[in-house]
Amino acid sequence: MKNLLKTLKRCAVAGAAALAVISLQPLSTAQAAPAPVVGGTRAAQGEFPFMVRLSMGCGGALYTQQIVLTAAHCVSGSGNNTSITATAGVVDLQSTSGRVQVKSTKVYQAPGYNGNGKDWALIKLAQPINLPTLKTATTTEYNSGTFTVAGWGSASEGGAQQRYMLKASVPFVSDATCRSYSGYSGLVAGDEICAGYAAGGVDTCQGDSGGPMFRKDSAGAWIQVGIVSWGIGCARANAPGVYSEVSTFSAAIASAASTL
């Protein structure tokens, strides 16, 4: 069921039908990934210039100006792929002012990905996008504190995808606390990181999958520490979002990017 619901969560059509499936499952087994930002506010134009919207209904971030870092569950294997369109440069997806749209040429899915951890992938674009990239964490130094999440996903569980990018802040949740919640015993330590409020109300949701979770580094620059992966519903109490821990895979990501 986890793999099925991860598929549903990344799709732009995952609304009521997907949540109906989720609602029939006990919380211990139903894992519907975080999607659009619930409890968020609209991001300002240019605030997060590295953000990318992918045509399959996922988010991502510019790792380089020609490579997007996203979630493994957003793609289907590795190889040549010209079916994905990356949209960047705008908060409003319907705006044509400053909007850049580029097709994919190749996809690299994390080796060994099977729905449990290792939830990262790279998408090479047909041409560079002249926008700032998002630095990725190479150590666990920034895996704590308060993080920022952003995306065009649902603003409520089962809701529609958003026209405007929303943003929100979520606090770090320790592995021990995260695992204590119903449905989170399968958290992969050292591979995944949790963030959210015990009371709920703020979270990523359907359509935010693959997008970055980031914070400021010691120099005041944005640094990516997570990739939206999964969770129990959206913004529920005692159900934080789970993110692929970027620092764990930083060397593998860099190596793979160099081959694309």
KAURLIN-V475221 format. One record per pair of residues at least 24 apart in sequence whose C-alpha atoms are under 10 Angstrom apart, sorted by the first residue. I is the first residue (numbers start at 0). J is the second residue. Records with the same first field share a line. If there is no record, write none. Layout:
I->J + J
This chain:
0->24 + 28 + 29 + 30 + 31
1->28 + 29 + 30 + 31 + 32 + 114 + 115 + 229 + 230
2->29 + 30 + 31 + 72 + 113 + 114 + 115
3->29 + 30 + 31 + 114
4->29 + 30 + 31 + 32 + 229
5->29 + 30 + 31 + 32 + 33 + 72 + 73 + 114 + 205 + 208 + 228 + 229 + 230
6->31 + 32 + 72 + 73 + 74 + 114
7->31 + 32 + 72 + 73 + 205 + 206
8->32 + 33 + 34 + 35 + 56 + 57 + 72 + 73 + 152 + 157 + 204 + 205 + 206 + 207 + 208 + 228 + 229 + 230 + 232
9->33 + 34 + 35 + 55 + 56 + 57 + 58 + 70 + 72 + 73 + 74 + 152 + 204 + 205 + 206 + 207 + 208 + 209 + 228 + 229
10->34 + 54 + 55 + 56 + 57 + 73 + 152 + 160 + 205 + 206 + 207 + 208
11->54 + 55 + 56 + 57 + 151 + 152 + 153 + 159 + 160 + 161 + 205 + 206 + 207
12->55 + 56 + 157 + 158 + 159 + 160 + 205 + 206
13->56 + 153 + 157 + 158 + 159 + 160 + 205 + 206
14->153 + 155 + 156 + 157 + 158 + 159 + 160 + 205 + 206
15->156 + 157 + 158 + 159
16->157
17->157 + 205
18->156 + 157 + 158 + 205 + 232
19->157
21->231 + 232
22->232
25->181 + 182
26->180 + 181 + 182 + 183 + 231 + 232 + 238
27->180 + 181 + 182 + 183 + 184 + 185 + 231
28->181 + 182 + 183 + 184 + 185 + 231
29->181 + 182 + 183 + 230 + 231 + 232
30->182 + 183 + 229 + 230 + 231 + 232
31->156 + 204 + 205 + 228 + 229 + 230 + 231 + 232 + 233 + 240
32->203 + 204 + 205 + 206 + 207 + 208 + 227 + 228 + 229 + 230 + 231 + 232 + 233 + 240 + 241 + 242
33->152 + 153 + 156 + 202 + 203 + 204 + 205 + 206 + 207 + 208 + 209 + 227 + 228 + 229 + 230 + 231 + 232 + 233 + 234 + 238 + 239 + 240 + 241 + 242
34->58 + 150 + 151 + 152 + 153 + 154 + 155 + 156 + 157 + 158 + 160 + 202 + 203 + 204 + 205 + 206 + 207 + 208 + 209 + 210 + 227 + 228 + 229 + 230 + 232 + 233 + 234 + 240
35->148 + 149 + 150 + 151 + 152 + 153 + 154 + 155 + 156 + 157 + 158 + 159 + 160 + 161 + 164 + 165 + 166 + 202 + 203 + 204 + 205 + 206 + 207 + 208 + 210 + 227 + 233
36->148 + 149 + 150 + 151 + 152 + 153 + 154 + 155 + 156 + 160 + 161 + 164 + 165 + 166 + 167 + 168 + 201 + 202 + 203 + 204 + 205 + 206 + 207 + 233 + 234
37->149 + 150 + 152 + 153 + 154 + 155 + 156 + 158 + 165 + 166 + 167 + 199 + 200 + 201 + 202 + 203 + 204 + 205 + 233 + 234
38->154 + 155 + 165 + 166 + 167 + 168 + 199 + 200 + 201 + 202 + 203 + 234
39->148 + 149 + 150 + 154 + 164 + 165 + 166 + 167 + 168 + 200 + 201 + 202 + 203
40->149 + 154 + 163 + 164 + 165 + 166 + 167 + 168
41->90 + 91 + 149 + 150 + 151 + 163 + 164 + 165 + 166 + 167
42->90 + 91 + 149 + 150 + 163 + 164 + 165 + 166 + 167
43->89 + 90 + 91 + 163 + 164 + 165 + 166
44->88 + 89 + 90 + 91 + 97 + 163 + 164
45->88 + 89 + 90 + 97 + 130
46->89 + 90
47->88 + 89 + 90 + 131 + 132 + 133 + 149 + 164 + 166 + 221
48->87 + 88 + 89 + 90 + 129 + 130 + 131 + 132 + 133
49->87 + 88 + 128 + 129 + 130 + 131 + 132 + 133 + 134 + 211 + 221
50->85 + 86 + 87 + 88 + 89 + 90 + 130 + 131 + 132 + 133 + 149 + 150 + 164 + 210 + 211
51->84 + 85 + 86 + 87 + 88 + 89 + 90 + 99 + 100 + 150 + 151 + 209 + 210 + 211
52->84 + 85 + 86 + 87 + 88 + 89 + 90 + 92 + 100 + 150 + 151 + 152 + 164 + 206 + 207 + 209 + 210
53->83 + 84 + 85 + 86 + 87 + 100 + 101 + 102 + 103 + 122 + 206 + 209 + 210
54->82 + 83 + 84 + 85 + 86 + 102
55->82 + 83 + 84 + 85 + 206
56->151 + 152 + 160 + 205 + 206 + 207 + 208 + 209
57->85 + 150 + 151 + 152 + 205 + 206 + 207 + 208 + 209 + 210 + 227
58->85 + 86 + 149 + 150 + 151 + 152 + 206 + 207 + 208 + 209 + 210 + 211 + 226 + 227
59->85 + 86 + 87 + 120 + 121 + 122 + 149 + 150 + 207 + 208 + 209 + 210 + 211 + 226 + 227
60->87 + 121 + 131 + 132 + 133 + 134 + 209 + 210 + 211 + 212 + 223 + 226
61->87 + 121 + 122 + 127 + 128 + 130 + 131 + 132 + 133 + 134 + 211
62->121 + 122 + 123 + 131 + 132 + 133 + 134 + 135 + 223 + 252 + 253 + 256
63->123 + 127 + 128 + 129 + 130 + 131 + 132 + 133 + 134 + 256
64->123 + 124 + 126 + 127 + 128 + 129 + 130 + 131 + 132 + 133
65->101 + 103 + 122 + 123 + 124 + 125 + 126 + 127 + 128 + 129 + 130 + 132 + 256 + 259
66->103 + 105 + 106 + 121 + 122 + 123 + 124 + 125 + 126 + 127 + 128 + 132 + 256 + 259
67->103 + 106 + 120 + 121 + 122 + 123 + 124 + 132 + 133 + 209 + 210 + 256
68->107 + 119 + 120 + 121 + 122 + 123 + 133 + 135 + 209 + 210 + 211 + 226 + 252 + 256
69->108 + 118 + 119 + 120 + 121 + 122 + 208 + 209 + 210 + 211 + 226 + 227 + 228 + 243
70->108 + 109 + 117 + 118 + 119 + 120 + 121 + 208 + 209 + 210 + 211 + 226 + 227 + 228 + 242 + 243
71->106 + 107 + 108 + 109 + 110 + 112 + 113 + 114 + 116 + 117 + 118 + 119 + 120 + 121 + 208 + 209 + 226 + 228 + 243
72->108 + 109 + 112 + 113 + 114 + 117 + 118 + 119 + 120 + 208 + 209 + 228 + 229
73->108 + 118 + 119 + 120 + 206 + 208 + 209 + 228
74->106 + 107 + 108 + 119 + 120 + 121 + 122 + 209
75->106 + 107 + 108 + 120
76->106 + 107 + 108 + 109 + 110 + 112 + 120
77->105 + 106 + 107 + 108 + 109 + 110 + 120 + 121 + 122
78->104 + 105 + 106 + 107 + 108 + 122 + 259
79->103 + 104 + 105 + 106 + 107 + 122 + 123
80->104 + 105 + 106 + 107 + 122 + 123 + 124
81->105 + 106 + 123 + 124 + 125
83->122 + 123 + 124
84->124 + 125
85->122 + 123 + 124 + 128
86->128
87->128 + 129 + 130
88->128 + 129 + 130 + 131
89->163 + 164
90->150 + 151 + 162 + 163 + 164 + 165
91->151 + 161 + 162 + 163 + 164
92->151 + 161 + 162 + 163 + 164
93->162 + 163
94->162 + 163
99->128 + 129 + 130
100->124 + 126 + 128
101->125 + 126 + 127 + 128
102->126
104->259
105->259
106->259
107->252 + 255 + 256 + 258 + 259
108->255
109->248 + 251 + 252 + 255
110->251
114->228
115->185 + 186 + 187 + 190 + 191 + 228
116->185 + 186 + 187 + 188 + 189 + 190 + 191 + 228 + 229 + 242 + 243 + 244
117->187 + 190 + 191 + 228 + 243 + 244 + 245 + 247 + 248
118->190 + 191 + 209 + 226 + 227 + 228 + 229 + 242 + 243 + 244 + 245 + 248
119->209 + 225 + 226 + 227 + 228 + 242 + 243 + 244 + 245 + 248 + 252
120->209 + 226 + 252 + 255 + 256
121->252 + 255 + 256 + 259
122->256 + 259
123->256 + 259
124->259
132->221 + 222
133->211 + 213 + 220 + 221 + 222 + 223
134->213 + 216 + 220 + 221 + 222 + 223 + 224
135->211 + 213 + 221 + 222 + 223 + 224 + 225 + 245 + 246 + 248 + 249 + 252 + 253
136->213 + 216 + 221 + 222 + 223 + 224 + 225 + 244 + 245 + 246 + 247 + 248 + 249
137->222 + 223 + 224 + 245 + 246 + 247 + 248 + 249 + 250
138->224 + 244 + 245 + 246 + 247 + 248 + 249
139->189 + 224 + 244 + 245 + 246 + 247
140->216 + 217 + 224 + 246
141->213 + 214 + 215 + 216 + 217 + 222 + 223 + 224 + 246
142->171 + 172 + 173 + 192 + 193 + 213 + 214 + 223 + 224 + 225 + 244 + 245 + 246
143->170 + 171 + 172 + 173 + 192 + 193 + 194 + 214 + 224
144->169 + 170 + 171 + 172 + 194 + 214
145->169 + 170 + 171 + 172 + 194 + 195 + 212 + 213 + 214 + 215
146->170 + 171 + 194 + 195 + 211 + 212 + 213 + 214 + 215 + 222 + 223 + 224 + 225
147->194 + 211 + 212 + 213 + 214 + 215 + 221 + 223 + 224
148->201 + 202 + 203 + 207 + 210 + 211 + 212 + 213 + 214 + 223 + 225 + 226 + 227
149->202 + 203 + 207 + 210 + 211 + 212 + 213 + 227
150->203 + 204 + 205 + 206 + 207 + 208 + 209 + 210 + 211 + 227
151->203 + 204 + 205 + 206 + 207 + 208 + 210
152->203 + 204 + 205 + 206 + 207 + 208 + 210
153->203 + 204 + 205 + 206 + 207 + 233
154->201 + 202 + 203 + 204 + 205 + 206 + 207 + 233 + 234
155->200 + 201 + 202 + 203 + 204 + 205 + 232 + 233 + 234
156->202 + 203 + 204 + 205 + 232 + 233 + 234 + 235
157->204 + 205 + 232 + 233
158->204 + 205
159->205 + 206
160->204 + 205 + 206 + 207
161->206
165->203
166->201 + 202 + 203
167->201 + 202 + 203
168->194 + 195 + 196 + 201 + 202 + 212 + 213 + 214
169->193 + 194 + 195 + 196 + 201 + 202 + 203 + 212 + 239 + 240
170->194 + 195 + 196 + 197 + 239
171->195 + 196 + 239 + 240
172->196 + 197 + 239 + 240 + 241
176->237 + 239
177->237 + 238 + 239 + 240 + 241
179->237
180->231 + 236 + 237 + 238 + 239
181->231 + 237 + 238
182->230 + 231 + 238
183->230 + 231 + 238 + 239 + 241
186->241
187->241 + 243 + 244
188->244
189->243 + 244 + 245 + 246 + 247
190->225 + 242 + 243 + 244 + 245 + 246 + 247 + 248
191->225 + 226 + 227 + 228 + 229 + 241 + 242 + 243 + 244 + 245 + 246 + 247
192->224 + 225 + 226 + 227 + 228 + 239 + 240 + 241 + 242 + 243 + 244 + 245
193->225 + 227 + 228 + 229 + 230 + 238 + 239 + 240 + 241 + 242 + 243 + 244
194->225 + 238 + 239 + 240 + 241 + 242
195->234 + 235 + 236 + 237 + 238 + 239 + 240 + 241
196->234 + 235 + 236 + 237 + 238 + 239 + 240
197->234 + 235 + 236 + 237 + 238 + 239
198->234 + 235 + 236 + 237 + 238 + 239
199->233 + 234 + 235 + 236 + 237 + 238 + 239 + 240
200->233 + 234 + 235 + 236
201->233 + 234 + 235 + 236 + 239 + 240
202->230 + 232 + 233 + 234 + 235 + 238 + 239 + 240 + 241
203->227 + 228 + 229 + 230 + 232 + 233 + 234 + 239 + 240 + 241
204->228 + 229 + 230 + 231 + 232 + 233 + 234 + 240
205->229 + 232 + 233
208->242
209->242 + 243
210->242
211->242 + 243 + 245
212->242 + 243 + 244 + 245
224->249
